Structure formats: C-alpha cells, structure tokens
C-alpha cells in the first residue's frame, strides 16, 4: 500500500524521530502524515497552511491530535497572553488611520503605501518601541520598503511608525487583524502551549516569525516533523522566506527524507516537470498526455486554464462570456481591483495616463509587472466595445457547476484538475521563484496537460 519512501517516513515517525520531508507535488504527503499520526503521542499538534486543510486533517487524525493554522495558533497564544477575548477586524489599520491627526495631507496612494509599510514591518518582525521593546530599526525598515518597491518611504516613515504603534496598542486591548495573530505573540513572547510532537506542513511558505512559532510550540526534547517542497516556494511577495524549508530543516538539525514519487501526475506530465525538478518520478504506469494547446476549451468542471498573470485569463473570460460558455474565475480580488481602477480611470485615455504615471514612479520588475497586468486586462475590456463595468460584474458572477476554471498559478497552488491548459510561454520570466511557478503550474494536471506555445 505504501511506497518504500512513505514506509520509511511512517517508521521514523513511530520511532519518535524528528525529521524533514521533501515532498514533490502530488506525492501523497497528507495521507502519509495521517497514517503516521494514527500512533501519535497524546500531546500532538499538526500545523496546516489553511483552515480548510486543518479541518480536513482534524477529521482524519485521532481526536486527541490538535490541528491548527499558524493564525489560529497565534490567536490562542495572544488571547492567553493578554487575558482577553479578541476581536478580529480585517479593516483595523484603516480604522486606526482615520484617527491620525494629519491624515488629510496624504493622498490615497500615500495612504496605501503607509499601510503597506506597517504590514511589511509586522511581517518582518520589526520592533515597535512600545511595551519594553526597542525603537524600530529605521534603516532596516527603509531597506525592506525598497525591496518591496514602496516609493519614497522616507517621506512616509513618520505616519507609518505612528500607525504601527497605534496597531500594537490596539492589539493589547484585544483589537487585532490577521498580521497581528503572527506578529504580536512572537514579538511580545506570548506563552505557547507546548506539544511533545509537532508536525508542520507547507514549510516552504513560512516566514521567519512563523518559524519561531513552530519552535515555541515544541516541548523540550519533543519530536518535530517538517514537511514541504522548496520547489513550490512562490509566496515571497507575502513575506515567506524563499529558503524557508531549508532554513527550518537546518536550524533544527533534521534529517532529510524524500518523497519523490508523484501519484497525481502521469509519466508524460512528470517528464515536463523534470525540467524544473529532475528527481520527481511518476508513481504509476499511466502515461497521460502532454500536447500542444489546440485553442479549444471544453466547459467541464475538471478543466483549468492556468496563467502566470491575469491578463490572458481576462481575454479568455470575455471571449467565453461573449459565446455563452460557463467558466469560474479564481481571482475575485483581482476583479475587485479592476473595478476600482475603472471607477477612477473610466476612459481608455485616462487609463493610459494612469499607466504612464505608474511605470514612471514604480521601482522593480514585480510592481511594474502587476501594474502592467491590470493595464493589459483593462485594455482587453475597452477593446471589446462593451461596458467594462458591466463586463466586470459578469466576470464576478457566482461559480457554475458545469464550467471550466480560469486561474493564475498562485491561486491554483494546492489545487488539481484532470486537464490543465498551461500558458507557460506567456513571457520568459526568470529566476528561481519563476521556475517554481512553472513547476507548480505543470503539476496541477492529473491526466492531460495542454501546453500553450508562443505561437498559440
């Protein structure tokens, strides 16, 4: 029933060993973890990347095994620290900003950057200068701001620092947001419940603060299991370290156990994935298909069109809308951003003016690429001749059952479909993270992979 690699992991777990598992896409890591945890110690914690996965693990593991996300782990620790019931408010920073005395001298773009600076500071774990902490390292903060392409952060440092301190003060009163659930308990050394066995999944997507949460949840001499795939690290823009898996593995001095056999992907698709991860293998004999994209999409639930950016998806979505073909667009936050952009710049001429200003002021390839993605998407809608606002409303419609999926690679991570149409050659992206994105895209397919050529 189990491969030699899976059996080695289950046996090591039952011997009480600590180790790291490098699990390629579709390798059955969840099933392996669930099997191992059937004999877990009474005090065991499983940390999952999302609530959905945490709930799934909780339903499959022994009832005494605690399954949590990083955010729920931090939430419990902070509530215990201050002895209060917490109020979770996703608009917390906006509310606090309304009480800043000189807020009216900052325009909308400045305000966005001020809020981004606070988010950057919290994700990086920079001190706030309150409640016994040292003053914030201004130079470190400005260096991070430059890395994340905030324009002229020196001019915004004062109000951003004020907002960071206001956020910390509000957190001590029990008013928190998602970033606080990680930042506050780590920076202020909240007491974490200790477990004799801790397993953390998707370790490649953790931040340095989350590394601390993992280690502070582990009892002295406890058993630590770290599971992940460094080749699927694609969330650097969220604050995750690009070397998170190896940092945690090496820091805890864990032996490395491989899971290189993919049960999801057939042989032909694995050969494509080997361009990025040479040692991935197909677990079965099914050949599957990797073929050029013909241009046709069957409107079926188990078919997905994946792309590095949103603009090609918008083009396909509008064509499908025009032809009465049902689809599901994974990216409602992107569509909401387009609606806001169109409301502010309703004409094509106004949109072009916005784009020129953005390209002139933005630094770095990442922010420019995101602005270009929004611009190209809106150009597609303007070129259609239809009302862009009405079209965006239609694109945001409720999901259909009998429909294909449109998604960026980032939105598709953790998902799978029988057939995937992959727009790999949309642009010659470069760098380790970009190779990881291509690898994630290819390995979403379970039976058939249609590769979109440069000409197609």
Secondary structure, 3 states (H helix, E strand, C coil): CCCHHHHHHHHHHHCCCCEEEEECCCCCHHHHHHHHHHHCCCCEEEEECCHHHHHHHHHHCCCCCEEEEHHHHHHHHHHHHHCCCCEECCCHHHHHHCCCCCHHHCCHHHHHHHHHHHHHHHHHCCCCCCCCCCCCCHHHHHHHHHHCCCCCHHHHHHHHHHHHHHHHHHHHCCEECHHHHHHHHHHCCCCCCCEEEEEECCHHHCCHHHHHHHHHCEEEEEEEEEEECHHHCCCHHHCCCCCHHHHHHHHCCCEEEEECEECCCCHHHHHHHCCCCCCCEECCCCCCEEEECCCCCCCCCCEEEEECCCHHHHHHHHHHHHCCCCEEEECHHHHHHHHHHHHHCCCHHHHHHHHHHHHHHCCCHHHHHHHHHHHHHHHHHHHCCCCHHHHHHHHCCCCCCCCEEEEEHHHHCCCCEEEEEEEHHHCCCCCHHHHHHHHHHHCCEEEEEEECCCCC
